[in-house]
Amino acid sequence: MATRIHPLLGAFAILVFFFLLAPLVIIVGSALSDTTFLTFPPQGLTLRWFANIFQMEAFRRTAITSLQVALLGTGLSLLIGIPAAYALNRYRVELPRWLSTLFVLPILVPEIVFGFALLKSITIGLGLPVFISLVVGHALLILPYSVRVVGASLASFDFSIEEAARSLGCPPLKTFMTVVLPNIRAGVIAAFILAFITSINDVSVSVFLTGPGISTLPIQILAHMEQFFDPTIASVSVLLMLVTVGVMAIVEATLGLTFLTK
Amino acid sequence: MNKLARWGLTMPATIAVVLLLVIPVMLTIATTFGEAAGPFSTYTAFFKSGFRMAVLYRTLQVALITTGIALVVGFITAYVIAQMPGRLKSIMIVAAVFPLLTGVVVRSFAWLIILGKNGIINNALMSVGLIGEPLSMLYTQGSVIVAMVYLFVPLMILTLVGVLEGIPRDLIEAAASLGARPVPTFLQVILPLAAPGLIVGAVLVFTGSFTSYATPQLLGGEKQMMMGTFLYQRAMVTFDWVGASTIAAIMVVITIGVVLIMSRMARRLNPMAV
């Protein structure tokens, strides 16, 4: 659809975009301020708050933990999610319908409830180490992205190509790796990105699963904010925003950004 | 062989979800029925307590207001985006996606700088002399709602842009050529076709804000406790695990109930479905 838009609607949309982007600009501005308190517009310009982050052991450590958890969790979720997505599409008729509902449960159940339940059952109940609990919790939290997003690209995959490879004598796993996987590449990349971003930003599940000595970056930021209100937090936020910029650049390079509205 | 393959491939994910999500959540809910005072005693205690009911009402209220504002703001913005020519449209979509991919903590934190005692709004109002001393805007229901709207409007925009773009242009042109004015065209053609998308967006925003933790924690504090922060406080501060599990059970029932009812409604409302 495309019609003329009323100038009032246009003006409204401009205001909305101002509302959406101004807070992010404010964070960048206050990260550069040469004051010990948060302020905007910045008074004097400095990069010392960025240098400060790297001197703070807690931020460095939790950033590494966050990265490890996000990478391992995303990997794990793709490892179990891709086969499930494949089976759901390949054998759609033969598999029960509740199965695909089961795989979206991690989105349906409130995250904070899931975090609490995990704490009770696996961290305390089974006595699993905190780091393992975090990885497992994140992997499950992002499983729906793996199954749904990969599933969406499998839905448009022509399985007769696979049949052809198989009937010519190609073994199943090799067929999947060399015939199916290259065709659903976009879906796998998209699932990876969505899952990674969700994991690295997660608060509600992680807040229950961080223990003595092990915490993730968002939880560390929350804890820091309760005690200090200086530009350090703003500069950590800027670094996290740079991660988002990096991710969007990857999306643009591999899939094109219009992909995100599909 | 085939049968083995199809079950075998779904098995790891199925086991993971059942073992790590379904059973733990069910066990958590089950503990609420095991009290000595009777199986429903924690629930009657919850619904009789003025404080706990106030938390539940507040959470529902914040979630409903947030959903309402996000629907209106998101719909208008998505409508404008859908009309834009290609290049401009992609830029606007990127501008909406960027905040969405930025973390909840970062986006809530921005509002601490804006609404705080020494924040941007207070400083601006004081410097022009409109107010003598800073207003307390943080830790109010308003501050939580503003931040939540900020959090969820991009999600609503992205959900609706896809839906609005899917509306065939022919339909609108047909309405216009038959003499329909813009407002009736909007009310009778565009809105009904967008209804399923509006419902999906509303469900996402409602459940997201109803179950949020970080935003009410940062911008609402103790005074504006919501179900998510209440659950955390009961579990990790007062170690009242049965109380926390009761909150968890109520949250699960409300979210899943809303999702089921609304998705049924979306299916019934879809005029394109035959």
Contacts between the chains, C-beta under 8 A, distances in Angstrom:
chain1	res1	chain2	res2	distance
A	1	B	82	6.3
A	1	B	83	7.4
A	1	B	164	6.6
A	1	B	165	7.2
A	1	B	167	4.9
A	1	B	168	7.3
A	1	B	169	4.7
A	1	B	171	7.9
A	1	B	172	5.4
A	1	B	190	7.7
A	2	B	82	7.7
A	2	B	83	5.5
A	2	B	169	6.2
A	3	B	83	6.3
A	3	B	172	6.2
A	3	B	182	8.0
A	4	B	83	7.8
A	5	B	79	7.6
A	5	B	80	5.6
A	5	B	83	5.0
A	9	B	76	6.0
A	9	B	79	6.9
A	9	B	80	5.5
A	10	B	80	6.1
A	12	B	76	5.5
A	12	B	77	7.5
A	12	B	80	7.5
A	13	B	76	6.7
A	13	B	77	4.9
A	13	B	80	3.9
A	13	B	81	7.2
A	13	B	92	7.9
A	16	B	73	5.9
A	16	B	76	7.6
A	16	B	77	4.7
A	16	B	153	7.0
A	17	B	77	7.7
A	17	B	92	7.1
A	17	B	95	5.6
A	17	B	96	7.9
A	19	B	150	7.0
A	19	B	153	7.7
A	20	B	95	6.6
A	20	B	96	6.7
A	20	B	99	5.3
A	20	B	150	7.4
A	20	B	153	6.8
A	20	B	154	6.5
A	21	B	95	6.3
A	21	B	98	7.8
A	21	B	99	7.4
A	23	B	107	6.9
A	23	B	110	3.5
A	23	B	111	6.8
A	23	B	113	8.0
A	23	B	114	6.5
A	23	B	150	6.8
A	24	B	98	7.5
A	24	B	99	6.6
A	24	B	102	6.9
A	24	B	110	6.8
A	26	B	110	5.9
A	26	B	113	5.7
A	26	B	114	6.5
A	26	B	120	6.7
A	27	B	106	6.9
A	27	B	109	7.1
A	27	B	110	5.3
A	27	B	113	7.1
A	30	B	113	5.7
A	37	B	118	6.9
A	38	B	112	7.9
A	38	B	113	5.3
A	38	B	116	7.8
A	38	B	118	7.9
A	39	B	118	7.2
A	39	B	123	7.8
A	40	B	113	6.1
A	40	B	120	5.4
A	79	B	12	7.7
A	80	B	12	4.2
A	80	B	13	4.3
A	80	B	16	5.9
A	81	B	13	6.0
A	83	B	9	4.0
A	83	B	10	7.1
A	83	B	12	6.9
A	83	B	13	7.3
A	84	B	9	6.4
A	84	B	10	4.7
A	84	B	12	7.5
A	84	B	13	3.9
A	84	B	14	7.4
A	86	B	9	6.1
A	87	B	5	7.5
A	87	B	6	4.9
A	87	B	7	7.9
A	87	B	9	3.8
A	87	B	10	4.7
A	88	B	10	7.0
A	90	B	6	7.2
A	91	B	2	7.5
A	91	B	5	7.9
A	91	B	6	4.0
A	94	B	3	7.7
A	94	B	6	6.1
A	95	B	6	6.1
A	95	B	10	6.9
A	99	B	10	6.1
A	99	B	14	7.0
A	102	B	14	6.4
A	102	B	17	5.4
A	102	B	18	7.6
A	102	B	22	7.9
A	103	B	13	6.2
A	103	B	17	6.5
A	105	B	17	5.9
A	105	B	21	5.8
A	105	B	22	6.9
A	106	B	17	7.0
A	106	B	21	6.0
A	108	B	255	7.1
A	108	B	256	6.2
A	108	B	259	6.2
A	109	B	21	6.6
A	109	B	25	5.9
A	109	B	252	6.3
A	109	B	255	7.6
A	109	B	256	7.8
A	110	B	207	7.4
A	110	B	210	7.7
A	110	B	211	3.7
A	110	B	228	7.6
A	110	B	248	7.8
A	110	B	251	4.9
A	110	B	252	6.5
A	110	B	255	5.5
A	111	B	211	6.4
A	111	B	213	7.6
A	112	B	211	5.9
A	112	B	213	5.0
A	112	B	228	4.7
A	112	B	231	5.7
A	112	B	232	6.8
A	112	B	248	7.9
A	112	B	251	7.4
A	113	B	25	6.4
A	113	B	28	7.4
A	113	B	211	7.5
A	113	B	231	7.2
A	113	B	248	4.4
A	113	B	251	5.6
A	113	B	252	5.8
A	114	B	21	6.4
A	114	B	24	8.0
A	114	B	25	6.8
A	116	B	28	6.7
A	116	B	231	6.4
A	116	B	232	7.9
A	116	B	235	5.6
A	116	B	244	6.3
A	116	B	245	7.7
A	116	B	248	5.8
A	117	B	21	7.5
A	117	B	24	3.8
A	117	B	25	4.6
A	117	B	27	7.3
A	117	B	28	4.5
A	117	B	248	7.2
A	118	B	20	6.9
A	118	B	24	6.0
A	119	B	235	7.6
A	120	B	24	6.7
A	120	B	27	7.3
A	120	B	28	6.0
A	120	B	241	7.2
A	121	B	20	7.8
A	121	B	23	7.1
A	121	B	24	3.7
A	121	B	27	6.2
A	121	B	28	7.7
A	122	B	20	6.8
A	122	B	24	7.1
A	136	B	20	6.2
A	137	B	20	7.7
A	139	B	16	7.5
A	140	B	16	6.1
A	140	B	17	6.8
A	140	B	20	5.3
A	140	B	21	5.9
A	143	B	13	6.5
A	143	B	16	7.1
A	143	B	17	7.0
A	147	B	13	6.9
A	172	B	5	7.8
A	197	B	101	5.3
A	200	B	103	7.4
A	201	B	102	7.7
A	201	B	103	3.4
A	201	B	104	6.3
A	201	B	105	7.4
A	203	B	103	7.8
A	203	B	104	5.9
A	203	B	105	6.1
A	203	B	213	6.0
A	203	B	214	4.4
A	204	B	211	7.6
A	204	B	212	7.8
A	204	B	213	4.6
A	204	B	214	7.2
A	204	B	228	7.0
A	207	B	213	6.7
A	207	B	232	6.5
A	208	B	232	7.7
A	208	B	235	7.3
A	208	B	236	7.3
A	218	B	103	5.9
A	218	B	104	7.6
A	218	B	105	4.7
A	218	B	214	7.6
A	221	B	105	5.2
A	221	B	106	7.9
A	221	B	109	7.6
A	222	B	105	6.1
A	222	B	214	6.9
A	222	B	217	7.2
A	222	B	218	7.3
A	225	B	109	6.8
A	225	B	112	7.5
A	225	B	218	7.0
A	229	B	112	7.6
A	229	B	116	8.0
A	233	B	109	6.3
A	234	B	109	7.7
A	234	B	113	7.5
A	237	B	105	7.9
A	237	B	106	4.2
A	237	B	109	6.0
A	237	B	110	7.9
A	240	B	102	6.9
A	240	B	103	5.9
A	240	B	106	5.5
A	241	B	102	5.6
A	241	B	106	6.8
A	244	B	98	6.5
A	244	B	101	4.6
A	244	B	102	5.3
A	245	B	98	7.9
A	247	B	101	6.4
A	248	B	94	7.0
A	248	B	97	7.2
A	248	B	98	6.8
A	248	B	101	6.8
A	257	B	90	5.9
A	257	B	93	6.7
A	257	B	94	5.5
A	257	B	97	7.4
A	258	B	90	5.8
A	258	B	93	7.0
A	260	B	93	6.5
A	260	B	97	5.2
A	260	B	158	6.9
A	261	B	93	5.8
A	261	B	158	6.1
A	261	B	161	5.2
A	261	B	162	5.0
A	261	B	165	7.5
A	262	B	162	6.7
